[in-house]
Amino acid sequence: MRVFRTIAECRLWRQALDGDLGVVPTMGYLHDGHMSLVRAARGDNAHVAATIFVNPTQFGPNEDLARYPRDEERDLALLRGAGVDAVFAPSAAEMYPDGFSTCVPVEGLAARLEGASRPTHFRGVTTVVAKLLNITAPRRAYFGQKDAQQLAVIRRMVRDLDINTEVVAMPIVREPDGLAMSSRNVYLSPDERKAAHVLCLSLSLAERMYDEAERDATTIRDAMRALIAKQPLADIDYVSIADPGTLDELDVVDRDALVSLAVRFGTTRLIDNTLLRAP
């Protein structure tokens, strides 16, 4: 497995490849959710690359950039064992050299939900993903459904900018108790980790209400909020039931609907979602 630190050497490697390349962009500290993307890429493509880059531009001034978990040696061992051909792991200075002054904003979609809570977040995500896709030129790029809004924003960017890469979404991978796998789960104290189970319980409640023919989105949101509020360690940021394509909030669940939420447990902010599929 090759490990590249510079854009130039990564591009030279890419130019020499024959056959499709699948890329898995990550910020490292890999878990089985990431590895499920790697396995899918390995099955779909002649070659597989991963990127490891903790992108500073998607963190706000009071967020967890400095303490974001990192373990590159372990990450590389996992990727090597999964049959990855190459890893692009640049420094921040390589990606954003002196004088860097360009960003790739996506209007509309990026302003809602996560964008409302973290106003500069998606501008950083779309800028770095655009750069990574430009550098690696993959046939396919793999992203997890856990970051559902990020997935929608990236798909819009790829479409609008005519980037010749297929965005492949992969299902959420969960812990045995249902908590979505996330690198930030390591921040949780034992009590917070137990409390975080309420996230999947609230999503399951929404699914059950929908299966029992409840179609009023406000009724479902209110029931989810009430359930989460019973957990004293939980601090709700948002609970949303929205159109999956536009992220416009729904009054009536009369089509496919993305149910998503963001909740803080102490200093740790977790997100999760589920899709209600119309009959």
C-alpha positions as CSV (number, residue, x, y, z in Angstrom):
1,M,0.0,0.0,0.0
2,R,1.4,3.4,-1.0
3,V,1.1,6.4,1.3
4,F,1.2,9.8,-0.3
5,R,1.8,13.1,1.5
6,T,1.8,15.5,-1.5
7,I,-0.7,16.2,-4.2
8,A,1.9,15.8,-6.9
9,E,2.9,12.3,-6.0
10,C,-0.8,11.2,-5.6
11,R,-1.6,12.5,-9.0
12,L,1.4,10.7,-10.6
13,W,0.1,7.5,-9.1
14,R,-3.4,8.1,-10.3
15,Q,-2.3,8.9,-13.8
16,A,-0.6,5.5,-14.1
17,L,-3.7,3.5,-13.1
18,D,-5.8,1.5,-15.5
19,G,-9.3,0.7,-14.5
20,D,-11.8,2.3,-12.2
21,L,-10.7,3.9,-8.9
22,G,-12.9,4.1,-5.8
23,V,-12.1,6.6,-3.1
24,V,-13.1,6.7,0.5
25,P,-12.6,10.2,2.0
26,T,-12.1,10.1,5.8
27,M,-10.8,12.2,8.7
28,G,-9.2,9.1,10.1
29,Y,-9.7,7.4,13.5
30,L,-11.4,4.7,11.5
31,H,-14.2,2.5,12.7
32,D,-16.3,-0.2,11.1
33,G,-18.5,2.4,9.4
34,H,-15.5,3.6,7.5
35,M,-14.4,0.1,6.8
36,S,-17.8,-0.8,5.3
37,L,-17.2,1.9,2.7
38,V,-13.7,0.5,2.0
39,R,-15.2,-3.0,1.5
40,A,-17.8,-1.6,-0.9
41,A,-15.2,0.3,-2.8
42,R,-13.0,-2.8,-3.0
43,G,-15.9,-4.8,-4.4
44,D,-16.8,-2.2,-7.0
45,N,-13.5,-1.1,-8.4
46,A,-10.2,-2.3,-9.8
47,H,-8.3,0.1,-7.4
48,V,-9.2,1.6,-4.1
49,A,-7.7,4.7,-2.3
50,A,-8.6,6.3,1.0
51,T,-7.8,9.8,2.2
52,I,-7.0,10.7,5.8
53,F,-7.2,14.4,6.4
54,V,-8.6,16.2,9.5
55,N,-9.9,19.2,7.6
56,P,-9.5,22.4,9.6
57,T,-11.9,24.5,7.4
58,Q,-15.0,22.4,8.5
59,F,-14.5,23.1,12.2
60,G,-15.9,26.2,13.8
61,P,-13.8,28.3,16.2
62,N,-15.2,26.6,19.3
63,E,-15.3,23.1,17.9
64,D,-13.1,20.1,18.5
65,L,-10.4,20.4,15.8
66,A,-7.5,20.3,18.4
67,R,-8.8,17.2,20.2
68,Y,-10.4,15.4,17.2
69,P,-9.2,11.7,17.7
70,R,-6.2,10.7,15.6
71,D,-4.3,7.4,15.2
72,E,-2.8,7.3,11.8
73,E,-0.6,4.2,12.4
74,R,-3.7,2.2,13.3
75,D,-5.7,3.6,10.4
76,L,-3.0,2.6,7.9
77,A,-2.9,-0.9,9.3
78,L,-6.6,-1.3,8.9
79,L,-6.6,0.1,5.4
80,R,-3.6,-2.1,4.4
81,G,-5.4,-5.2,5.8
82,A,-8.6,-4.3,3.8
83,G,-6.6,-4.3,0.5
84,V,-6.5,-0.5,-0.1
85,D,-4.0,0.4,-2.8
86,A,-3.1,3.9,-1.7
87,V,-3.7,6.4,1.0
88,F,-3.5,10.2,0.5
89,A,-2.7,11.7,3.9
90,P,-1.6,15.3,3.4
91,S,-0.9,18.1,5.8
92,A,-3.0,21.1,6.2
93,A,-0.3,23.2,4.6
94,E,-0.3,20.9,1.5
95,M,-4.1,21.3,1.1
96,Y,-4.2,25.0,2.0
97,P,-0.9,26.6,1.1
98,D,-0.1,30.3,1.8
99,G,-2.4,32.4,-0.2
100,F,-5.2,29.9,-0.5
101,S,-8.4,31.9,-1.0
102,T,-11.0,29.8,-2.8
103,C,-14.0,28.0,-1.3
104,V,-16.9,26.0,-2.8
105,P,-20.2,27.0,-1.1
106,V,-23.4,25.1,-1.9
107,E,-26.4,27.5,-1.3
108,G,-29.7,26.4,0.2
109,L,-29.1,22.8,1.2
110,A,-26.1,23.7,3.3
111,A,-27.9,26.5,5.3
112,R,-30.3,24.1,7.0
113,L,-30.0,21.8,10.0
114,E,-26.2,21.3,10.5
115,G,-25.6,24.5,8.5
116,A,-27.8,26.5,10.8
117,S,-25.9,25.2,13.9
118,R,-22.5,25.3,12.2
119,P,-22.6,28.1,9.7
120,T,-19.1,27.5,8.1
121,H,-19.1,23.7,8.3
122,F,-20.4,22.7,4.9
123,R,-18.3,25.3,3.1
124,G,-15.3,23.6,4.5
125,V,-16.6,20.1,3.6
126,T,-17.5,20.9,0.0
127,T,-14.2,22.7,-0.6
128,V,-12.1,19.9,0.7
129,V,-14.2,17.2,-1.1
130,A,-14.0,19.1,-4.3
131,K,-10.2,19.2,-3.9
132,L,-9.9,15.5,-3.0
133,L,-12.0,14.5,-6.0
134,N,-10.0,16.7,-8.3
135,I,-6.7,15.3,-7.0
136,T,-7.7,11.6,-7.0
137,A,-10.1,11.7,-10.0
138,P,-12.1,8.6,-8.8
139,R,-14.9,6.8,-10.8
140,R,-16.7,6.5,-7.5
141,A,-16.5,8.1,-4.0
142,Y,-18.1,6.5,-1.0
143,F,-19.8,8.3,1.9
144,G,-21.9,7.1,4.9
145,Q,-25.6,7.8,5.2
146,K,-25.1,8.8,8.9
147,D,-24.0,12.2,7.6
148,A,-27.2,12.5,5.5
149,Q,-27.1,16.2,4.9
150,Q,-23.4,16.1,4.0
151,L,-24.3,13.4,1.5
152,A,-27.0,15.5,-0.1
153,V,-24.8,18.6,-0.2
154,I,-21.9,16.7,-1.8
155,R,-24.3,15.1,-4.4
156,R,-25.5,18.6,-5.3
157,M,-22.0,20.0,-5.6
158,V,-20.9,17.0,-7.8
159,R,-23.9,17.5,-10.0
160,D,-23.7,21.3,-10.2
161,L,-20.0,21.3,-11.0
162,D,-20.1,18.4,-13.5
163,I,-17.6,16.4,-11.5
164,N,-17.2,13.0,-13.2
165,T,-17.5,10.9,-10.0
166,E,-20.4,8.8,-8.8
167,V,-21.3,9.5,-5.2
168,V,-22.1,6.1,-3.5
169,A,-24.1,6.2,-0.3
170,M,-23.6,3.3,2.2
171,P,-25.9,2.4,5.1
172,I,-25.3,3.5,8.7
173,V,-23.2,1.0,10.7
174,R,-24.3,0.8,14.4
175,E,-23.0,-0.4,17.7
176,P,-24.8,-3.4,19.2
177,D,-27.2,-1.1,21.2
178,G,-28.1,0.9,18.0
179,L,-25.8,3.9,18.5
180,A,-24.5,5.0,15.1
181,M,-20.7,4.5,14.9
182,S,-18.8,7.8,15.0
183,S,-15.2,8.8,15.7
184,R,-16.7,11.2,18.3
185,N,-18.3,8.5,20.4
186,V,-14.9,8.2,22.2
187,Y,-15.6,11.5,23.8
188,L,-18.6,10.2,25.7
189,S,-18.3,9.4,29.4
190,P,-19.8,6.0,30.5
191,D,-23.0,7.7,31.6
192,E,-23.2,9.8,28.4
193,R,-22.6,6.7,26.4
194,K,-25.6,5.0,28.0
195,A,-27.7,8.1,27.6
196,A,-26.9,8.4,23.9
197,H,-29.0,5.2,23.3
198,V,-32.0,7.6,23.4
199,L,-31.0,8.7,19.8
200,C,-31.8,5.4,18.2
201,L,-34.8,4.9,20.5
202,S,-36.3,8.2,19.2
203,L,-35.7,7.3,15.6
204,S,-37.3,3.9,16.2
205,L,-40.3,5.7,17.7
206,A,-40.6,7.8,14.5
207,E,-40.5,4.6,12.4
208,R,-43.1,2.9,14.6
209,M,-45.5,5.9,14.5
210,Y,-45.1,6.1,10.7
211,D,-45.7,2.3,10.4
212,E,-48.9,2.8,12.5
213,A,-50.1,5.4,9.9
214,E,-49.2,8.6,11.7
215,R,-48.5,11.2,9.0
216,D,-48.5,14.5,10.8
217,A,-44.8,15.5,10.9
218,T,-45.3,17.8,13.9
219,T,-46.8,15.0,16.0
220,I,-43.9,12.7,15.2
221,R,-41.3,15.4,16.0
222,D,-43.0,16.3,19.3
223,A,-43.1,12.7,20.3
224,M,-39.4,12.3,19.5
225,R,-38.5,15.5,21.4
226,A,-40.5,14.3,24.4
227,L,-38.7,11.0,24.5
228,I,-35.3,12.6,24.3
229,A,-36.2,15.1,26.9
230,K,-36.7,12.3,29.4
231,Q,-33.0,11.7,29.3
232,P,-31.4,14.4,31.6
233,L,-28.0,14.3,29.9
234,A,-29.4,15.0,26.5
235,D,-29.6,18.6,25.1
236,I,-31.5,18.7,21.8
237,D,-30.1,20.9,19.0
238,Y,-32.7,19.9,16.4
239,V,-35.2,17.2,15.4
240,S,-36.1,17.3,11.7
241,I,-38.5,15.5,9.3
242,A,-37.7,16.8,5.9
243,D,-37.7,16.0,2.2
244,P,-34.5,14.0,1.5
245,G,-33.7,15.9,-1.6
246,T,-34.4,19.5,-0.6
247,L,-34.2,19.2,3.2
248,D,-37.4,21.3,3.4
249,E,-39.3,20.5,6.6
250,L,-42.5,18.6,6.0
251,D,-45.9,19.2,7.6
252,V,-47.3,15.9,6.3
253,V,-45.2,12.8,5.7
254,D,-46.7,12.1,2.2
255,R,-43.5,11.1,0.5
256,D,-40.1,9.7,1.5
257,A,-38.9,11.6,4.5
258,L,-35.5,12.0,6.2
259,V,-35.8,12.0,10.0
260,S,-32.6,13.5,11.4
261,L,-31.5,14.9,14.8
262,A,-28.6,16.4,16.6
263,V,-28.2,16.1,20.3
264,R,-25.5,17.1,22.7
265,F,-24.3,14.9,25.6
266,G,-22.0,17.0,27.7
267,T,-19.6,18.6,25.2
268,T,-20.2,15.9,22.6
269,R,-22.6,16.6,19.7
270,L,-24.0,13.5,18.0
271,I,-26.1,13.2,14.8
272,D,-28.2,10.4,13.5
273,N,-31.0,9.7,11.0
274,T,-33.4,7.3,9.4
275,L,-35.4,7.3,6.2
276,L,-39.2,6.8,6.2
277,R,-40.0,5.3,2.8
278,A,-43.4,6.0,1.2
279,P,-45.4,2.9,0.4
